[in-house]
Amino acid sequence: MKLITAIVKPFKLDDVKDALKLAGVQGMTVSEVQGFGRQRGHTEVYRGAEYTVDFVPKVRVEVLADDADVDRIVDAIAEAARTDKIGDGKVWVTDVESVLRIRTEERGTDAV
Amino acid sequence: MDTGNTAWVLVSTALVLFMTPGLAFFYGGMVRAKNVLGMLMQNVFSMGLVSILWVVVGFSLAFGDGGGWVGNLDFVGLEGLGDVEAVLPGYVGDFALTIPPLVFVAYQMMFAVITPALITGATADRLKFSGYATFLGLWLLLVYTPVAHWVFSPTGWLFKRGALDFAGGTVVHINAGVAALAVVLVIGKRKGWPRETMPPHSLPLTMLGTGILWFGWFGFNAGSALGANNLAGQALINTHIAAAAGMLGWLVAERIKTGHATTLGAASGAVAGLVAITPCAGFVGGLSPIAIGAAAGVLCFLAISLKFRFGYDDSLDVVGVHLVGGIVGSLLLAVFSDLRVNSLGADGLANGGGSALLADQLVAVGVTLVFSFVLSYAIAKLIDVTIGLRVTPEQENEGLDTSQHAESAYAMSELGAMGRVS
C-alpha cells in the first residue's frame, strides 16, 4: 500500500477531485497548506511599506492506494493539476505499513 | 433657544459619538489578529471613562470662567447647566448659543471622548491596560481641557488672539497627534519593528471604520456651526469634498511611489483630508476644500515614511496623518479663510487678508505642539516608571487580547474547544 501526497494549486482542487473519482478512487483527504518551491511568494504594500510574503497558499491532497493503482492515480493527478506555469506543485508516493478502517476493523488492502 | 438648531446639534452629538467605535474599527483592522480586541477596548473605554470625567469636572475645566488659560470649577457636576437660560462664559453677543447648555455639554463631550482615543493608533500592540486607563484620565484633564479652553472657549487666550479652529484642528488633531509622538518616545518600539512584518489583519474592518468616521465627521464639522443653517451646510460640503480630494491625493502619490493604489491608501487619504478640513470647515468656501484635502492626502502620505527614517514606531501613523494633517489644515486656513463664508472668521492670504491670521495660526499650532508634547511626555513617563505603561515582552508576544483582557477575537475552529474552569 502507498500514500500518494499531492500539493496542487487551490483552484485546481475540483479538477483533481474529478480526475481521482474517474480513476476509481473512493476517498481522499484535503487540507489547506502554505509553502514555496521554485515559485516564490509575492509582495504586499501597506502605507508605502513593502512586505514580502514567501509562503504561497496550496492544497494538499492525500490518497491511499494499492500498489498496482499508484502510477495511474499519480498520472491522473498530474494531468488534472497541470497548468504549465510555475507553481503547479508536486506529487510523491510513500510506503504505508498498515491501514485500518475503524468502523469495520478491515485491515490492509481491504481498508484502502 | 432655537428648536431647529437644537435638533441638529443633538443629531450631531450622536454622529460624533459614533466616530469613536468607527475609529476603533479603523485602527482595529490595521493591527494583528492577536491585538484587535486590545485596540477596540482602548477606544471604547474612552466612551466610558472620559464621559464620566467630562460631566464631573472636565467640562468645567474646559468651558468654565477661569480666564484665558483654563476654566474653573463652577460647572463641576454640571452645576446649574440644566437651566436653559444659563449663559456659558464668553458665549454672548455674536457667540451667543441658541441651543440648551446641556446639549452643548453633550456635544463637546463626544470631542473629548474621541481625542485621546486617537493616540492609541500610535501605541498599538503594546500598552498595558491599567497604564493606558490612567494615562487617558490624566491626559484628558491636564492636556485636553486646557487646550480646548484656549481655542474653543470665547474666553480662551488663543480664541481671543484671533486663532481660528472651527472643529478641532489644533484641539483635537494636533493635540492628539503630538501626544502620540510623545508617548511613543516614552514606551519605545514594538518588539521586532521595523524588521518584522506586522501587516493589517483585516482591511475590510478598516474600511468599515473609515465609512463610519466619514459619516460621523459631518456631525463633527457641520455640527460645529451649532445651528441648522447655511454655515452648517457649507461645513458639510467642505468636509465631504476634502475627504474625497484627500483620498485622490493619497492614491495618486502612492501609485506614483509604489506602483499600486491600495484600499488602505484610499482609507488613509480620506481620513487625512477630513483631518485637514476640520479647522477650516466653517471658514472656507468655493473649491478651496479640494486644495486643502488634496494637499493633506499627498503630504500625509509622504509624512508616514518619516517614522522609518527617524526610527519612532508610530504604529498606525497617528503622527503622519493627524499631526501632519492637522498642521496642514490649520496653516492652509490662513490662506483660504473667507469672511464671506463666516463673518466671525477672517480673510486669508488668498482672499486679500494680511499675514496676521497666519501669525495667529502659527502661534496656536506652535503652542499646542509644545504644551501637548511636554505634558504628554511627562504624564506617560510618570505612569511608565510607577504602574507601568507597557506590557511585558511575553505579554506582547502573546498579544493584548488574551494577556490584557483574557479574550480572543476570532474563534475560527471548533478544534480544541474550551473547557469550563469555574
Interface residues (C-beta under 8 A of the other chain):
Chain A: E44 V45 Y46 R47 G48 A49 E50 Y51
Chain B: P194 T197 P199 P200 E254 K257 T258 G259 H260 T262 L264 G265 S268 F301 I304 S305 F308 D317
